[in-house]
Amino acid sequence: MSPPETIPSSKYNNVELVPWDPDSDAHAQRLYEQRVACTWDQDLIDEWKVKVREGNKFFYWIKLSDDLAGKDELLAKHIAKYPTEKEAIVDTATTLANSPRTPTLTTFIPIGHIALDLYPDRNTKFSLPQSTVWIKSLYISRTMQSGGFGRSAMYQIEHLATCPPLNATTMALDTSTKEYQTRPEYLAYHSALSGRKIEAKDFRSNEEWYVRQGYQAIARNERGYTWVDPKTGVEEVIPCVFLKKDIV
Ligand SMILES: CC(C)(COP(=O)(O)OP(=O)(O)OC[C@H]1O[C@@H](n2cnc3c(N)ncnc32)[C@H](O)[C@@H]1OP(=O)(O)O)[C@@H](O)C(=O)NCCC(=O)NCCS
């Protein structure tokens, strides 16, 4: 039996998770488009297919719940900004976590994605229990950010992680640091991507966003990532913070 995919919640029910299908060209293409929009890791799709097939990565689309009020308007804004995402894709994944799964074959337009990764070496490095699962590759369409959808996806994925086969007790993740994201240069870049000017006082860094959800910093790496500006091709070294949260 494949792992559960839905966690009931009266509060965090505005999105649903649908497994990404590593054998679908349409799913690969849509993920590529969303990674380009996210500006990170668009070159890792083939690597992720292998990890998902091996059961070392659990990858989910995030879709708006069918009965969400205003769903059509939200999707219209998303498609207006990202026209290559206008076609619905089909729920076709026949496995999840190495277990057979019956796809629903329903169509949907994903508004983002989120993954759980297994990193036993990192667990050892950071003295985390081997029952630690890492959140990776979280992205919500820029037309819907700050709408509560990322928070719901986090709630759902944390609860899925506690279910078999993962039986996680701890979540961990890495993200760029608050210091980096609150620099004027980053705020200007973020404003340009979002298409609206974001003042420092209104800005919420990823690090703060995760801390608000109960994550605590366990380590930092001043040379965490090398990011390539998609417009200029210039490489930049970005500091990262590692955070963890006990979930049981
Ligand atoms: C980071 C990201 C996933 C967050 O998703 P989101 O849908 O924008 O976030 P949400 O709207 O669900 O966040 C809601 C929570 O943040 C709070 N929040 C939202 N905007 C805020 C702001 N400007 N200032 C302070 N808090 C804010 C809300 O109050 C809410 O908190 P609560 O649940 O405790 O009440 C999303 O912005 C994104 O995809 N960013 C680009 C990719 C990225 O950086 N991914 C993370 C890589 S590690």
The ligand as an SDF file (V2000), in Angstrom:
LIG
                    3D

 48 50  0  0  0  0  0  0  0  0999 V2000
    8.8140   30.6150    0.9700 C   0  0  0  0  0  0  0  0  0  0  0  0
    7.4620   30.2600    0.3880 C   0  0  0  0  0  0  0  0  0  0  0  0
    7.4020   28.7770    0.1030 C   0  0  0  0  0  0  0  0  0  0  0  0
    6.3820   30.6260    1.4030 C   0  0  0  0  0  0  0  0  0  0  0  0
    5.1130   30.2610    0.8860 O   0  0  0  0  0  0  0  0  0  0  0  0
    3.8940   31.3070    0.9590 P   0  0  0  0  0  0  0  0  0  0  0  0
    2.7200   30.6310    0.3740 O   0  0  0  0  0  0  0  0  0  0  0  0
    4.3280   32.5880    0.3490 O   0  0  0  0  0  0  0  0  0  0  0  0
    3.7620   31.4970    2.5290 O   0  0  0  0  0  0  0  0  0  0  0  0
    2.3990   31.6150    3.3510 P   0  0  0  0  0  0  0  0  0  0  0  0
    1.5710   32.7150    2.7900 O   0  0  0  0  0  0  0  0  0  0  0  0
    1.7380   30.2910    3.4220 O   0  0  0  0  0  0  0  0  0  0  0  0
    2.9320   32.0020    4.7830 O   0  0  0  0  0  0  0  0  0  0  0  0
    1.9810   32.1580    5.7530 C   0  0  0  0  0  0  0  0  0  0  0  0
    2.6130   32.4710    7.0600 C   0  0  0  0  0  0  0  0  0  0  0  0
    3.6610   33.4380    6.8950 O   0  0  0  0  0  0  0  0  0  0  0  0
    3.2390   34.6570    7.4920 C   0  0  0  0  0  0  0  0  0  0  0  0
    3.5810   35.7370    6.5760 N   0  0  0  0  0  0  0  0  0  0  0  0
    3.2270   35.8310    5.2940 C   0  0  0  0  0  0  0  0  0  0  0  0
    3.7290   36.9740    4.7800 N   0  0  0  0  0  0  0  0  0  0  0  0
    4.4040   37.6020    5.7710 C   0  0  0  0  0  0  0  0  0  0  0  0
    5.1500   38.8360    5.8660 C   0  0  0  0  0  0  0  0  0  0  0  0
    5.3090   39.6320    4.8290 N   0  0  0  0  0  0  0  0  0  0  0  0
    5.7230   39.1330    7.0590 N   0  0  0  0  0  0  0  0  0  0  0  0
    5.5800   38.3060    8.1230 C   0  0  0  0  0  0  0  0  0  0  0  0
    4.8870   37.1360    8.1000 N   0  0  0  0  0  0  0  0  0  0  0  0
    4.3090   36.8040    6.9210 C   0  0  0  0  0  0  0  0  0  0  0  0
    1.7520   34.5510    7.6770 C   0  0  0  0  0  0  0  0  0  0  0  0
    1.3120   35.3170    8.7630 O   0  0  0  0  0  0  0  0  0  0  0  0
    1.5910   33.0830    7.9580 C   0  0  0  0  0  0  0  0  0  0  0  0
    2.0070   32.7570    9.2810 O   0  0  0  0  0  0  0  0  0  0  0  0
    1.1080   31.7970   10.2050 P   0  0  0  0  0  0  0  0  0  0  0  0
    0.8280   30.5440    9.4070 O   0  0  0  0  0  0  0  0  0  0  0  0
    1.9760   31.5240   11.3820 O   0  0  0  0  0  0  0  0  0  0  0  0
   -0.1160   32.5880   10.4850 O   0  0  0  0  0  0  0  0  0  0  0  0
    7.1640   31.0560   -0.9080 C   0  0  0  0  0  0  0  0  0  0  0  0
    7.2110   32.4210   -0.6230 O   0  0  0  0  0  0  0  0  0  0  0  0
    8.0860   30.7120   -2.0630 C   0  0  0  0  0  0  0  0  0  0  0  0
    7.8130   29.7910   -2.8390 O   0  0  0  0  0  0  0  0  0  0  0  0
    9.2080   31.4690   -2.2140 N   0  0  0  0  0  0  0  0  0  0  0  0
   10.1470   31.2580   -3.3320 C   0  0  0  0  0  0  0  0  0  0  0  0
   10.8800   29.9560   -3.2220 C   0  0  0  0  0  0  0  0  0  0  0  0
   11.5080   29.7750   -1.8790 C   0  0  0  0  0  0  0  0  0  0  0  0
   12.1610   30.6690   -1.3550 O   0  0  0  0  0  0  0  0  0  0  0  0
   11.3300   28.5710   -1.3230 N   0  0  0  0  0  0  0  0  0  0  0  0
   11.9070   28.1810   -0.0540 C   0  0  0  0  0  0  0  0  0  0  0  0
   13.2320   27.5890   -0.2620 C   0  0  0  0  0  0  0  0  0  0  0  0
   13.9170   26.9630    1.2450 S   0  0  0  0  0  0  0  0  0  0  0  0
  1  2  1  0
  2  3  1  0
  2  4  1  0
  2 36  1  0
  4  5  1  0
  5  6  1  0
  6  7  2  0
  6  8  1  0
  6  9  1  0
  9 10  1  0
 10 11  2  0
 10 12  1  0
 10 13  1  0
 13 14  1  0
 14 15  1  0
 15 16  1  0
 15 30  1  0
 16 17  1  0
 17 18  1  0
 17 28  1  0
 18 19  1  0
 18 27  1  0
 19 20  2  0
 20 21  1  0
 21 22  1  0
 21 27  2  0
 22 23  1  0
 22 24  2  0
 24 25  1  0
 25 26  2  0
 26 27  1  0
 28 29  1  0
 28 30  1  0
 30 31  1  0
 31 32  1  0
 32 33  2  0
 32 34  1  0
 32 35  1  0
 36 37  1  0
 36 38  1  0
 38 39  2  0
 38 40  1  0
 40 41  1  0
 41 42  1  0
 42 43  1  0
 43 44  2  0
 43 45  1  0
 45 46  1  0
 46 47  1  0
 47 48  1  0
M  END
$$$$
